[in-house]
Amino acid sequence: MSSKVKDIIAIMEKHFPLWLAESWDNCGLQIGSDEAVVNRIIVALDLDEEILELAMQKKADLIITHHPIFFKAFKSINYATPLGRMIKNIIGAGISVYSAHTNLDAGEQGLNQVLAELLGLTQIEPLGMDKQEELYKLVVFVPASHSEELRQAINHAGAGHIGAYSDCSFRVRGTGTFRPAAGSNPFIGKTGILEEVDEYRLETVVYKRDLKRIIKIMQEVHPYEEIAYDIFKLNNPGRIFSLGRKGCWAERMSLQESAEQVKRSLKVENVRVIGDLERSIKNVAVVSGSGASLIDKVLSQKVDLFITGDLKYHEAKDALAWGLAIIDAGHQGSEEIIVPYLCDLLQKAVKEKGFEIEVTPAYLSPCMKVI
């Protein structure tokens, strides 16, 4: 079965919906058409000339990156510039480009969760509450003969998730009444005659992002021409999403030992360390990439150690003054771990859908070297 770019986008955005992205970010389809056929995918942290050359050698149809090509609007595409030349070559090769950035950072099983797990943290949870998913209650009245079919359809589509439980619903039996008017085509009953039907009131919880799709599926499965249903916005707290994670080492270790753990886990040769190397560390916060802007949030979480990248001199001095130890594993070092993870996720998802797609990881050459 052939797949299109939009099918791959649907897989990505099921796990990393665009509403999780920060307002300044530019996630989604960067170049190409969502109707283009996809047989081969390249997954990379960034798109540069080296990655593009590999994609062209592999005859890839789609490149998925973490960092978007375009962050800011521009007024011209000059082929004499590196970016302009690359855009020309991408379009000329018929390759589509899709980027998942801060939505991938904040996803429930996104980059920062992968980072925290890879480092060996326990008791992992979001670092604060950057976004919270809105919850709705869907109530639909359905004839008893179709209640289980409808329940299965909407639960399979994503309704009925409460915490670690799925397929959550409630139904109560009763009698529904209606009188089909002239011009109607009733599934049960006759025009102009009051009908009493054995029905169930079926209710379940729905995430806001799934609401339109689940209602569409409900309408396709429900036997009635006109469906009686209600939607209620809930004040119940939904899932929390954050650009970072916090957790604990399984056992206390020194800052020196923590640095060695980070180097082993991320397979990086060097890290920068701020703090007393003999200091005992238990509680840890992680933010992949450039996380210095979240130092205030980290300080409010009462953690001993912050693991991130791209730390500047004055940020390091401020953290030291506040008594916060930091390990700077580098931007690339703390983020490129997402490449094999996304490849594995996509390979499993396309296989489940019956698509025959080759997914290849691509790794960047370090842009900075320690000599």
JOZI-V20528 format. One line per field, one symbol per residue. ss: DSSP state (h for helix, s for strand, l for the rest). psi: psi as a letter, one per 40 degrees, with the letter a starting at -180 (. if undefined). burial: b if it has 9 or more other ideal C-beta (glycine too) atoms within 8 Angstrom, else e. A space follows every 50 residues. Layout:
BEGIN
ss = ???
psi = ???
burial = ???
END
This chain:
BEGIN
ss = llsshhhhhhhhhhhllhhhlllllllsssslllllsslsssssllllhh hhhhhhhllllssssllllllllllllllllhhhhhhhhhhhlllssssl lhhhhhllllhhhhhhhhhllsssssllllssllssssssssshhhhhhh hhhhhhlllllsllsllllssssssssssllllllllllllllsssssss ssssssshhhhhhhhhhhhhhlllllllsssssllllllsslllssssss sssshhhhhhhhhhhhlllllssslllllssssssssssslhhhhhhhhh llllssssslllhhhhhhhhhhllssssllhhhhhllhhhhhhhhhhhhh hhlllllssssllllllllll
psi = hiiiddddddddeddgideeiideigiahdiaheeiihdhhhhidihadd dddddddefidhhhidhidhdiiieihheeidddddddddddefhihhhh cddddeidfaddddddddeeiifhiigagdihhiiihhhihiiddedddd ddddddeeifhhbeiifhiiiiiahiiihhiheigidhaihehhhhhhii hhiiihiddedddddddddddheidhhhiihhhieihaihiieiiiaiid iiiidddddddddddefidiihhhihdehhhdhhihhibhedeeddddde efidhhhaifhidddddddddefhihhheidddedeeddddddddddddd ddeeighhhhihhiihehih.
burial = eebbbebbbebbbebbebebbeeebbbebbbbebebebbbbbbbbbbeee bbebbbebebbbbbbbbbbeeeeeeeeeeeeeebbbbbbbbebebbbbbb bbbbbbbeebbbbbbbbbbbbeebebbbeebbbbbbbbbbbbbbebbeeb bebbbebbbbbeeeeeebbebeeeebebbbeeebebeebeeeeebebebb bbbbbbbbebbebbbebbeebbebeebebebeebeeebebbbbbbbbbbe eebbbbbbbebbbebbebeebebbbebebebebbbbbbbebbebbebbee bebbbbbbbbbeeebbebbbeeebbbbbbbbbbbbbbbbebbbebbbebb eebebebebbbbebeeeeeee
END
